């Protein structure tokens, strides 16, 4: 049965996606037609509504993520699809209301808005059912991949094994190797694996391993270095008849800086006004709890290492030592826990954006002592300071609060090298997903450990000799 499903799997998933998206559209039409006559029959209103829903829906799916079961867990897929369909419904609903007003703007009314909430509720139920059923079907067809992990230390093994362990239905670690092992041993393990994970493997050694994976048709994952980021973002260039990759090293153009600054000013003003009730309630909660100051100021680093004071709603007790929050941190107040979990404590940074110390999207500003320690450990860390610090960023959306400095650096460098205004808008929209994720504020102190043991290559050889 599984063999037959494998043959037609791509067609099967295309059919399921089509049915899902068609059901979401049909739900909107069926519910909204109770209030809108134009949606009860084939008409211009019906045609334009379907066109708007499909086009806006596809655009928002490209922002938030598609129905990619088997690649992501169920909850992130549900969050992504739900946000996409809510925004699509709202835009399509407004379009229908505008068409209903016809040429007389004074006739414009938001009619049957309660039906919009009914539409969204039904669609979310459909999304939940399809997501859980889809992931169940995917793992019925696919058994966990047999994975060989090649790394450099127990610490590195713990990091990658912890991440893989969160996707235990996708990946099963069958062997662990030191990248310094002899070539024949590495090839033997690769040959008997479905997938290879490399973590903290030097580039010169990684080349050999990747060639072996290609030889034996084995999937491979590896964490990138700065050189890989440059290569990924390079353009193809043929010089006479010589094939080359070309990577131009440059900063933002004048036009990009102007557009980015205008976007910052407009968004910080609009969001500052819209979020003002949360500012007020958050400030009251902080003040009423212990009577201390509402705002917290801390020196951070931004573009070119320039220092500035970042503003936050105070979430910790007064006069406590200042360092990154850890799990079960007793410095955090009760109101502070809620403010940090919902990110309301970050809202005053809209003032930093308006002042020009920060931008809306960019690498998060680190504490000065962290910048010094991270740069000492990772010299490339200073390249984050080629752009302004941001209120949100790719590392905040894809990572967590306690993501390792090295992985945050890679995500930040990917953002810098792929910068565009459209990319900024996409990341701003994706920030909404972070607010729904319970693990996005996971604090430092939760050690990433695994039960797998890393055996250095020399010890492996000793054990082989003994046996």
N, C-alpha and C positions, 0 to 999 in steps of 0.2 A: 504493500500500500504506500509506504513512504517513498519507495523508488518511483512510483508513478506520480506522486505529488511533486517530487523533485523536478521531474521533467517539465511540468507545467506550472512550476511555482511562480515565476514572474507574471504569467498570465493570471494566475489565481489572485495574487496581491493587487494587480491592476484592477481586476474585477471588484475586489473588496473595497478598494479605495474609491472606485467610481460609485459603488452603491452607497458608501458612507457619505460622500460629498453630495450625491443626488438626494439622499434623505434629509440632509441639513437644508438644502435648497427647498425641497418639497415641504418641509416643516414650516419654513418661513412663509411660503405661498399659502399653504392651507390655513394657517392661523390668521395671517394678515388679511386674507380675503373676506373674513367676517366683517371687517370694517371698511375695506376698499373694494368697491364694485369692479374697478378695472382689473383686479386680479382674479375675477371669477370666470373670465373667458379669455380666449386668445385676442389680444389687443396690443396696441402700442405700449400701454403701461406695463402689461405682462412681459413683453419682449425686452423693454429697457430695464425692468426690474431684474430679470434673469441675467441679462448682460452685466449689470452693475454688480450683482451678487457674485457672479463667477469671477470677474476681473479683479474686484477688490479682494475677494476671498483668496485667489491665487497669490496676489501680492502680499497679503498678510501671512499666508502660509510660508512664503519664502522668508519672512521676517522671524516668525515665532517657531517655525518647525512643522514638518509634515507628519503624516501618519506612518512613522518609521518604526513599526514594531520589530522587536528583535535586536534593535540597535540601542534603544533607550528603554528605561523602566516605564511602567504604566503611568505613574503620577505625572512625570514631566511631560509626557505626550498629552495627557488630559489637560494639563495647565496650558500648554501651547495651543492646542486646538480650540480650547474654550475661549482663550483670549482672542484668537483670530476670528472665531465665529461671532463673538460679542461685538467686536469692532465692525465686522462686516454687516451684521444685523443693523447696528446703529446707523451706519452710513447709508445702507440700502433703504432703511425706514425713512430717513430724512429725505432721500431722493423721491420716495413715493409721496411723502407729504408735500414736497415742492411741486411735483407734477399734479397733485390733486388741487393745489391752489391755482394751477394753470397760469394765466397771464396776470391775475389780480393778486398782488403780493399781500393785500390786506385780508385775503381769505386764508392765508397760511395759518394752520393750527396743528398742534401735535395731538392728533386724534387717536384714540385707542391705544394709548401708550402702555396700558396694563397688558395688552395682548403681546407687546414686544417682550415683556418679562416672561410671559407664558411660553413664547417662542424659544427664548434663550434657555429656559428650564428644560423643555423637552429636548432641545438640541444637546444640552450637556449630558442628559441621561443617555441619549443615543451614542455620544462620544465615549462615555464611560463603558457602556456595554461593548461597543466595537473594539475599544482599546484592550480591555481585559480578555475578551474572546480572541482578539487577534494575537496577543502575546501568548495565550494558551495554545493556539493553533501553531504558531511559529515554533514553540518548544516541543510540540508534539511531533513536528516534522524534523526538527534539528536536535540532535543530542549535543551536549556541551563539547566544545572544541578541545582536543588534547593539546595542551600548551606547554612549550618548553620556555622557561624563563632564563635568560642569560643576563647576568648583571655583575657588579663589582664588589659588593659587600652585603653583610646582613642588614644594615640600615637601608640600603637601596632595595633589597629584596622585600623588606617589610612594607615599604612605600608602595611598590607596584603590586605586591600580593594583596595588600589591603584594598587597593582600588579594584583589582580583579575580583576579590571576594564579594564585592557589592553587586557583581554580575555573575553569580555562581552558575546561573542557568546557561550563560553563554560560554564561559571559560572554566576549564578544569586544569589545574597545574599538574602535569604528569612528571616533569623533571626540572631541576634547577642546576644551572652550570655557571661556573666562573668563566668570564670571557677569556681568561688566560689559559684555559684548558687546551690540550693539544687539538689540532685541526681535525684529526680523524674522529675523536670523541664527539666534538661539536657536530660534525656532519652526520654521525650516526644518530644522535638525538634529534637533529632536525628532520632527518629522513623518516623518523617514526612519529612525527608530530603533525598536527593540522595547522598549528599556528606557533609563531615564535614571538616572544616579547623581549625586547632589549631595553634595559634601563641603566643609565650611567655607563655606557660602553663607549670608549674612545672612538673617534671617527675612523682612524686608520684600521682598527680591528673590526669595526662595524661593516666596512666595505666587504671583507671576506665573508662575513656571516650572511649579508644580504645576497651575495652572489650564490652562496650555497642554498639559500631559501628559493632563489629564482630557479636554480638548477633542479630542485626537487619539488617545485610548484607548491611551496608552503607559504601561507600568509605571514606577513611580518608587521609588527608594530615597534616603533622606537621613539624615544624622546629626543627632540631636536636640540641642536646647539645653534649659536648665532649664525654660523656659516650656512646651516640648513635653512634658516629663515631667509637669508639673502638669496639662496638658490631658489627657494619656493616662489619668491617674489621677483625673480629675474625674468627678463623677456628673451625670446628666442631671436638669434641674430645670425645671419649668414654673411660672413665676410669673404667676398669672392665665392669660393666653393668650400670654405671652412665653416663648420657649424659651431656656433658659440652660444653661451648664455651671457646676457648683458645685465648687470645690476648697477643702476645709477644711484650713487649715494648722495642724497639731497634732503633738505628740510622742506617744510611747508612753503608753498609759493605765496607771494603777496596776496593774490586773489583768494587762496584757501584760508589765509589768516583773517582776511576781512570777513569772508562768509562765516567762518567759525565764530568770530567775535560777535557778529550780528545775531547769529543763532543763539549764542550764550545770553545776550542782553534780552532778546525777545522771550526766550523760554524762562529765564530766571524771574522776569517781571510777571509773566502769566502764571507760572507755577507758584511764585511767592504769594500772589493774591489768592489763588485757588486753595493753597494749603494753609492759609492764615488761621483757620479754625483749629487745625492740628497744632500749630505753633502755640496758640493761646492755651489750649487745653494741656499740652505737654508742659509748658512753662508753669502753669498753675499746679500741676501734679508735682513738679520738682520743688516749687516754693512751699507748698503746703506740707510736703513730707518732712523736711528738716529745716525749713526757713533759710537755707543757704542760697548762694547766687544761682541764677537760672542758667546763665551761659558759662561754658567752659572754653578757655582759649589754650591752644597749644602750638608751639613753634613747629612748623613743617617745612619741607623743601619742595620747591617747584622748578620751573624751567631754568636751566643753567645753574642749578643749585641755590637760586635765590630763596631766602628765608621769608616766611610770612606766618601770621597767626591764623590758624583754622578755627572756625566757630562751630560749637556743638551745644545741644542742650545737655546739661550736666547729668550724667547717669551714675556717677560714683560718689562715694562719701567725700566730704571735704578733707583737705590736708592729708591725702594718702599718697603713697609712692606711685609714681607714674610709669607704667609699663604696659605692654599689650595684655588685653584681657585673657584670662585663662578659664578653663572649665570650673564651674562652682566657685567663681571668684567672689569672695566675701566683701570686696570693695564696692560692688555694684548694688545700688539701692533697689527696692521693690519696684518703684515707678521706672527706674532705669532699665530693669530687665525687659519691661514691655516696650519702652522707647527704642531700645537696641534691637529687639526682635522685629519690630515693625519698621525700623529705620527712620522713625520720626526724629530721633536725635540728630540726624544728618541734615535736616531741613535748613538750619541757619547757614549752612555752607552756600546756599543760594546767594547770600550777601557776599561771600568770597568770590563767587562767579561774577556777580554784578560789578564788583570792584576791579576785577581783572586779575586777581591773584590765582584763580583757578579757572578751568574751563568745564563745560558740561561733561564732555567725554574725554578721558585720558587716564594715564596711570594714577592710581590713588596716591595722595601725598603721604610719605612715610615720616615717622618721627626721626629727628636728626640723628639720634644714637643708632637707630636701626639702619639708616642710610650708610653710616660709617661702618657698622659691623657687616652688613650685607655686601658692601663694596669690597671690603677686605677679603671676604669669602668668595665673592663673585665679581671680579673686576668689571665685567660687562654691565653690572647693575647701574653704573653711572650713565649709560646710554638712555635709560628711562627719562633722564632729565633733559633730553633734547626737545621735549614738548612740555606744555603746561600740565600740572597735576589736574586730575579730573574728579568730578562729583561721582560719576559712575565710569565703568570701563569694561573691557572685555574680560579682564581677570576677575572682576567682581561678578560678572554674569556667568561665566563658565566655571569659575573656581569658588572657593569658600573663604571665610575669614582666616582659617588656619591652613590654607594652601601653602605649600613650602615656598620660600622666597625664590628658589630657582624656577619653579613652575609658573609663579606669578610673573617673573621676569620674562619668560618665554612668551606668555600670553600678551604682556605689554608690548614686547618688541614686535610681535605679529601685528598688533593694532597700529603701531607707529609706521611700520613698513607698508601696511595696506590702507593707510588713511584716505578717506574721502568724506565729503559732507553727507552723501547718501549712507555711508557706513555708520557715521555718527547718529543719523536719524534712526537707523535700524537698531543700534545698540541702546538708544534712549527708549525705544518701544519695547525692546527685550527686557529692560530693567524691571518691568512689571512682573515678569516671571520670577525674579529673585525674591520679591516680597512674598510669593506663595510658597517658596521652598523653605522647609523647616531646617535644613542642614546648611543654609547659606551663611548663618551666623555662628556656625560651629566653632567654639573657642579653641585657643591653644591649650595644650595640656592633655588632649585626648591623643595618646600615643598610638601611632599606626604600627601595630605589631601583627605578625603572622606566625603560624605554627610550623612554617617551612624553615628548614635549616640551610644556611649557605655554607658550603664547604670550599675553602680556597683551593686553587688548582694543585698546590704543593701537597696539601693534606689528602686530596683525592688520589694523587699518585702513590702516597704512602699506604693508603688503605688498599689500593689495587695490588701493591707489592705483597702486603700481609696476606691478602686473600689468595 
